[in-house]
Amino acid sequence: MTGPEWVPRACTLPTEEQPLRLAEWDALFATQTAAPHRPDALRIRLELPSGAGSEERARDLAARENGCCSFFDFTVTGTPERVVLDIAVGEEHEEVLSALAARADRAAAPGGPR
């Protein structure tokens, strides 16, 4: 599941906007400074470049995503060294998080998103 077909019914983002949102996530994932970390099945941690622009971008995208997919729990933490984006879900949305994590993994791999 790598395309919009994995978007759950609970998502209220209009169908025609979903590819654009996925592209925004892919663009954010492409800036990762380390491979995504999956501490457990219901959480993923992404490390992004430091700086206010990176933190603002992550916060904005997380807030907009929460507007249509309220089952996500986003935490953005900025430090002088990096910005950390933690994404968590409940058990019923583990498959959605896995699909998002797979996109992040592909973006972090040599050669970037595919």
N, C-alpha and C positions, 0 to 999 in steps of 0.2 A: 504494500500500500504506500505509494509515493505521490499520488496525485490527489485531486479534490475528492475522489471517491471515498476516501477515508474520513472526510469531514462528517462529524456526527449530526444527527437530526437536531440535537440541542443547539447547534450553531444557528444564530439568527442573521448572520451576514448574508445579504442577497447572493444567490448563486453566481451571478455574473461578476461579482466583486471578489469571489473566492480566489481565482487565479492571481489577481493583483496582490492580494494579501499574502498568498504563498510566496510570490516573488519578493515581497518585502522581507519575509522571514529568511528566504534564501540569501538575500543581500546582507542581512544582519549576520547570518551564520557564516558568510564568506569573510567576515572581519575577525573571526575567532583567533585568539592568540594561542590557544591550546585545544587539544581534542576535547570534545564534550565528555563530561564525567557523569556516570549514571550510578549514584550511590545506592539506589534501590529501584525497584520496578515502577515506583510511583513518582520519582523525581529525576530531573536532569539538571546539571549545572554547566553553564557556558561561561567561558572567560573571554571578555572582549577588551579592546584597547582602552587604556586609561584616557581620561579627559572628559570634560563636561559634554562635548558633542556626542560622544559614544553613550554616556549615561543617559542623556536626554533622549536620544534615539531609542534606546532600549525601553525606557520608561513610557515613551509615547506609544510605541508599538504594543507593549504589554497592556497599557490602558485601553487602547482601541480593541485589542483582542478580547480583553475581559468584557467589553461592551457587547460582544456577540457570542462569546463562549465563556460564560461566567463560571464554568466548572474548573477553569485553570486558576491556579494560585501562583502569581508572579511576585518575586522579590528581586529588586535591583539594588545592589550595593556598590557604591563607588569608592575607590581608594586612589591615592596617587599612582599606584602601580597597575591597577586594572579595574575593570567593571565586571561584576559577577551578576549573571542573570540566572536565578533559580526558578525552575518551572515544576510545579507539582500538580497532581490530579488525584481524585479519589479512584478507588478500584474499578468502578464502572467505566472509567475513561482511560484505563491503562493502554489500550490499543491505540488511542489517539496520540498519547504521549510517545508511544513507541514509534509511530509514523513520523512524528515531529523530530524525535531523536535520530531516526535514520536519515532524515534530510540534513540535520546538523552534522552527523558523521560523514556523510558524503561531501559536504562543504569543507570539512576539515581535512579530508584525504588529499593526497597529492593530486593536483589537477582540478580540484575544486568541484563545484556542483555539476551534476549530470542529469 
